Amino acid sequence: MYTSPVLRLFVLLCWAMLGLHAHGQVRKHVPSTAVVSRKASPASSVGQKVTPSVPVASLKDSTSTLVKTDSGQWRLYEKGDATFYSHRTHGRLMASGERYDKNGYFCAHKKLPFGTKIRVVNKKNGKEVIVLVKDRGPFAKGRVIDLSNKAAEDLDMLRAGVAPVELWIEEK
């Protein structure tokens, strides 16, 4: 069967966009850093599940925008809805130039600089995790952050897909 060069080019571009190689080879993924224990220094606490120094109920209803925890001092930055990356984006390049790893602890934010530590609090269940900004987005209305699959799993939001969250940034 004859196929036009335009159709071949279209198919090749589609494969490239999906991250597939023409020969069926799959990219090797680069493992991310492992989850850090509670005794770690604040500089390496990304991926750490945070236990707040104040009860979660008081965090939700608090008018104060500054909270001290075992992992440092945090300032309330933003409230809104969080989503997470599709598993299909595993291995693709992010805006920071690094590859997406669904098992890493990172996020996409529209404005914060790359490398900023964010403490994300799920307002529905009080679960928390610390992530690094490594990408840009989300661009849907009302969404404030896109999380990696591992961070979304730790916040127990995979089933719902969207969760109301508070974003806390580390005070230096």
Number of C-alpha atoms within 10 A of each C-alpha: 3 4 7 9 9 9 10 11 11 12 13 15 13 12 13 12 11 12 16 15 13 11 6 7 8 11 12 7 12 11 12 13 12 12 15 14 13 14 9 12 11 13 9 13 22 24 24 23 21 19 16 16 12 11 10 17 11 10 19 15 8 11 9 10 11 16 18 14 12 12 21 14 14 20 17 18 14 14 18 14 19 24 25 23 19 12 12 10 15 18 18 16 13 15 13 14 10 13 18 25 22 23 18 21 26 28 32 27 23 15 11 15 14 16 14 16 23 25 26 28 24 23 20 13 15 18 19 26 23 24 25 22 23 22 26 19 15 20 13 9 7 11 20 23 27 26 27 23 24 20 27 27 14 17 23 18 21 16 9 8 13 15 23 17 27 23 22 22 19 20 13 6
